[in-house]
Amino acid sequence: MKNISNTIKKLELELLKPEIRKNKNSLDELLADDFKEFTSIGTVIDKKDVLKNLPKESLVKWKVSNFKIKAIAQDIVLVTYKVQKIDLKNKKTIVSLRSSLWRNISNNWQIVFHQGTIIK
């Protein structure tokens, strides 16, 4: 499980890097075709929405804490963590709880579900 945990943590944190968030090819590799997200503002988006809109996101800085990984099945893991998202343009900070499900598809880990819930 330790190797899987290291891999999943690396992949989850990759999704927070500006160079990955702006690269449609990288996002396409990391997101499963059936990806769904419940956003922190209460909308539901899919892979197509992410590929279209995430590369346009303004520059942000992330601070991750309480990162945990739990195996749900041999090929599915749950990731939970807390994140501070700092918009570098307007200096606004949003804190949220995050959860993701990752699935091993043909020996390749991809994210299939993500949810962010804003906290005060």
C-alpha positions in Angstrom: 0.0 0.0 0.0 2.9 2.4 0.7 3.9 2.4 -3.0 0.3 3.1 -4.0 0.0 5.8 -1.4 3.2 7.6 -2.7 1.9 7.3 -6.3 -1.5 8.7 -5.5 -0.2 11.5 -3.4 2.1 12.5 -6.2 -0.7 12.4 -8.7 -3.2 14.3 -6.5 -0.6 17.1 -5.9 0.2 17.2 -9.6 -3.4 18.3 -10.2 -2.6 21.4 -8.0 0.5 22.5 -10.1 -0.1 25.4 -12.4 1.8 23.8 -15.3 -0.4 20.7 -15.1 -3.7 22.7 -14.6 -2.9 24.7 -17.8 -1.9 21.6 -19.9 -4.9 19.8 -21.5 -2.8 16.8 -22.4 -1.6 16.3 -18.8 -5.2 16.8 -17.5 -6.5 14.3 -20.1 -4.1 11.6 -18.8 -4.9 12.2 -15.1 -8.7 12.4 -15.4 -10.7 9.3 -16.2 -13.1 9.6 -19.1 -16.1 9.2 -16.7 -14.7 11.8 -14.3 -17.2 13.9 -12.2 -16.6 16.7 -9.8 -19.0 18.2 -7.2 -17.4 21.7 -7.1 -17.1 23.9 -4.0 -19.8 26.2 -5.4 -22.3 23.4 -5.8 -22.1 22.6 -9.5 -21.4 19.2 -11.2 -18.8 19.1 -13.9 -17.2 16.4 -16.0 -13.9 15.8 -17.8 -14.9 17.9 -20.8 -15.7 20.9 -18.5 -12.3 20.6 -16.8 -10.4 20.4 -20.0 -12.2 23.4 -21.3 -12.1 25.7 -18.2 -9.2 24.7 -15.9 -6.4 25.9 -18.2 -8.0 29.4 -18.0 -7.9 29.5 -14.2 -6.0 32.5 -12.7 -2.7 31.7 -10.9 -3.2 30.3 -7.5 -1.0 28.9 -4.7 -2.0 25.9 -2.7 -1.3 24.8 0.9 -2.3 21.2 1.6 -2.7 19.7 5.0 -4.2 16.6 6.7 -3.5 14.4 3.6 -4.9 10.9 4.0 -5.2 7.9 1.7 -7.5 4.9 2.2 -7.8 1.8 0.0 -11.4 1.1 -0.8 -10.7 -1.8 -3.1 -7.6 -3.3 -4.8 -7.9 -0.8 -7.6 -9.7 2.2 -5.9 -8.4 4.6 -3.3 -9.9 7.5 -1.4 -7.9 10.7 -0.8 -9.0 13.3 1.7 -7.2 16.6 2.6 -7.7 20.2 3.6 -6.4 22.9 1.3 -5.9 26.7 1.3 -6.4 28.1 -2.2 -4.8 31.5 -2.5 -5.6 33.6 -5.6 -2.4 35.4 -6.3 -4.2 38.1 -8.4 -6.7 39.3 -5.8 -5.0 37.7 -2.7 -8.3 36.0 -1.7 -8.0 32.8 0.3 -10.5 29.9 0.3 -10.2 27.0 2.6 -11.9 23.7 1.6 -12.0 20.0 2.4 -11.3 17.9 -0.6 -11.9 14.3 -1.4 -11.0 12.3 -4.5 -11.5 8.7 -5.8 -8.7 7.3 -7.9 -9.1 4.1 -9.9 -6.4 1.9 -11.5 -7.4 1.6 -15.1 -5.2 -0.6 -17.3 -2.3 -0.2 -14.8 -2.7 3.6 -14.8 -4.1 5.6 -11.9 -6.7 8.1 -12.9 -9.0 10.3 -10.8 -12.7 9.4 -11.3 -14.4 11.7 -8.7 -13.5 14.9 -6.8 -15.4 17.1 -4.4 -14.4 20.3 -2.7 -16.4 21.7 0.2 -15.7 25.3 1.4 -15.2 25.7 5.1 -15.0 28.8 7.3 
